[in-house]
Amino acid sequence: MARSVLVSAIGKLAVAGQQAGFSLEQMIDLLNAGLSVETLLDLIAWRLEGTQSALPLLGSSSNWVVPRRSASA
């Protein structure tokens, strides 16, 4: 049962990330580069909500480069 819950959660994360303009490859690359799942969720929520809440994560001292959504997304 725990495996099905995990698979479902990963699927929901993938769909939300894609809706926010991230490709699966970009999300995997961010996680492999050391971004926490919690921070990835914050970035996805920030993109979906259009709020300023994730801006501290992307400050001038950050090494993260987050692709912007295209106008067609």
N, C-alpha and C positions, 0 to 999 in steps of 0.2 A: 504494500500500500504506500509506503514512504517513497518508493521509486516513482510511482505514478504521480504523486503530488509534486515531486521534483521536476519531472518531465513537463508537467503542466505549467509550473512556475517559469521554467526556462522558455517554454513556448510563448507565454504571455510577455516575458521580457523581450524576446526577439521581435514580436509583433509591435510592441510599444516603441521599441528602438527604431524599427523601420518606419513607423508612423511619424517619428520625430526627425526622420531624415538620415538616420545612421544605417549603413549596410551591416549585414552580419559580420563581414570581414573587418569593418572598422571597429565594431564593438569588441570582437575577439582581440584585435590588435591593441586596443586600449587596455583591456584586462591583462593581456600578456605583458604589456609595458609597465604594469604595476598599479593601474587604476583600480580602486576597490569597487566591488559590486554596488555598494551603497552610493559611491560617487557617480557611478554610471547611471544609477537610478535617478539621482539628483539632476544630472545633465539631461536625461530623457524627459523628466518632469518639467524642467526649465524650458526645454524646447517646445513641449506640448502646451504648456501654460502661457508661454511668452512672458514670464515674470523675470524680475531681476535677481531672484534668489540664488542663482548659481554663479553670478559674476565674481564673487570672491574666489571661487574655484579656478577661474580663468584670469587671475590677476597677473600683473606684469612680471612677477617672479616665477610664474608657472611655466613648466616645460611642455604643457599639454597644448596641442594644436587640435582644435575641434572644428571640423569642416562646417561651414555655414550651409543652411538649406538653400537650395536654388529657388528662384521665384516660381518655378513650376511645381514645387513640392507641396 
